[in-house]
C-alpha cells in the first residue's frame, strides 16, 4: 500500500536554523526531537533555537510533543523556540490544543 505522506527531511543552515519539510508524525517526531537536541547542545546555555517549518504540511500530536519539549527546554535556559514560516495546518493544531501561546512564531506562510 502506497502512502501519500511526505517523509521528513531536515537541514541545518550555517546560522543554526533547522529547516524541516514533510510530515511530522509519530515516526518523524522523535527524529525532529533528536535534531533539536543536537542543535541545542551546539547553542549551549543561551541562544534561541530556530526551526523553519515552511515545508511542513502535516503535524500530529507526537510532532507537537517534540516542539513543546523544545520550547520548555529553551525557556529553562532563558531562551526561546522560534518557529519560522508557520503554515495554517500547524497553527490549527496549536489552536485546537491550546498551545499557540507556548511558541514564538516569527513568520507565517500562506
C-alpha positions as CSV (number, residue, x, y, z in Angstrom):
1,X,0.0,0.0,0.0
2,X,1.4,3.3,-1.0
3,X,1.4,6.3,1.4
4,X,0.6,9.9,0.5
5,X,2.7,11.0,3.4
6,X,5.8,13.1,2.8
7,X,8.9,11.8,4.5
8,X,10.6,14.2,6.9
9,X,13.7,15.9,5.8
10,X,15.8,18.3,7.7
11,X,18.8,20.6,7.1
12,X,20.7,22.8,9.4
13,X,21.9,26.1,8.0
14,X,25.2,27.7,8.9
15,X,23.3,30.1,11.2
16,X,21.9,27.0,13.1
17,X,18.3,27.2,11.7
18,X,16.8,23.8,11.4
19,X,14.6,23.7,8.2
20,X,12.0,21.0,8.3
21,X,10.0,19.6,5.3
22,X,7.5,16.7,5.2
23,X,5.2,15.3,7.8
24,X,5.9,15.5,11.5
25,X,4.1,12.4,12.6
26,X,4.7,9.5,15.1
27,X,7.6,8.2,13.1
28,X,9.2,11.6,12.4
29,X,8.6,13.4,15.8
30,X,11.5,11.6,17.5
31,X,13.8,12.4,14.6
32,X,12.9,16.1,14.9
33,X,13.4,15.9,18.6
34,X,16.9,14.4,18.2
35,X,17.9,17.1,15.7
36,X,16.6,19.9,18.0
37,X,18.5,18.3,20.9
38,X,21.8,18.3,18.9
39,X,21.3,21.9,17.9
40,X,20.5,22.9,21.5
41,X,23.8,21.3,22.5
42,X,25.6,23.5,20.0
43,X,23.8,26.6,21.4
44,X,25.0,25.9,25.0
45,X,23.3,27.7,27.8
46,X,22.0,30.6,25.8
47,X,20.6,31.2,22.3
48,X,17.3,30.7,20.6
49,X,16.5,27.6,18.8
50,X,15.2,28.5,15.3
51,X,13.0,26.0,13.4
52,X,11.8,26.8,9.9
53,X,8.6,24.7,9.2
54,X,7.8,26.1,5.8
55,X,7.8,22.6,4.2
56,X,5.6,21.0,6.9
57,X,2.2,20.1,5.6
58,X,1.1,17.8,8.4
59,X,1.9,17.6,12.1
60,X,0.3,15.3,14.7
61,X,0.5,15.0,18.5
62,X,3.9,13.5,18.5
63,X,5.3,16.4,16.5
64,X,3.5,18.8,18.8
65,X,5.0,17.0,21.8
66,X,8.6,17.4,20.3
67,X,8.1,21.1,19.7
68,X,6.6,21.7,23.2
69,X,9.5,19.9,24.8
70,X,12.0,22.1,22.9
71,X,10.0,25.2,23.9
72,X,10.2,24.1,27.6
73,X,13.9,23.4,27.4
74,X,14.5,26.8,25.7
75,X,12.5,28.5,28.4
76,X,14.5,26.8,31.1
77,X,17.7,28.2,29.7
78,X,16.1,31.7,29.3
79,X,15.9,31.4,25.5
80,X,13.0,30.5,23.2
81,X,12.0,28.2,20.4
82,X,11.4,30.4,17.3
83,X,9.2,29.0,14.6
84,X,9.5,30.4,11.1
85,X,7.2,30.2,8.1
86,X,4.4,28.5,10.1
87,X,1.6,27.3,7.9
88,X,-2.1,27.1,8.6
89,X,-2.1,23.4,9.3
90,X,0.5,23.9,12.1
91,X,-1.4,26.9,13.5
92,X,-4.6,25.0,13.5
93,X,-3.1,22.2,15.6
94,X,-1.7,24.8,18.1
95,X,-5.1,26.5,18.3
96,X,-7.0,23.2,18.7
97,X,-4.7,22.1,21.5
98,X,-4.5,25.5,23.2
99,X,-0.7,25.6,22.8
100,X,-0.3,28.5,20.5
101,X,1.0,30.7,23.3
102,X,3.8,28.2,24.0
103,X,5.6,29.2,20.8
104,X,7.3,32.3,19.5
105,X,6.2,32.5,15.9
106,X,8.4,34.7,13.8
107,X,6.7,34.4,10.5
108,X,3.7,32.8,8.8
109,X,3.2,31.3,5.4
110,X,0.0,31.1,3.4
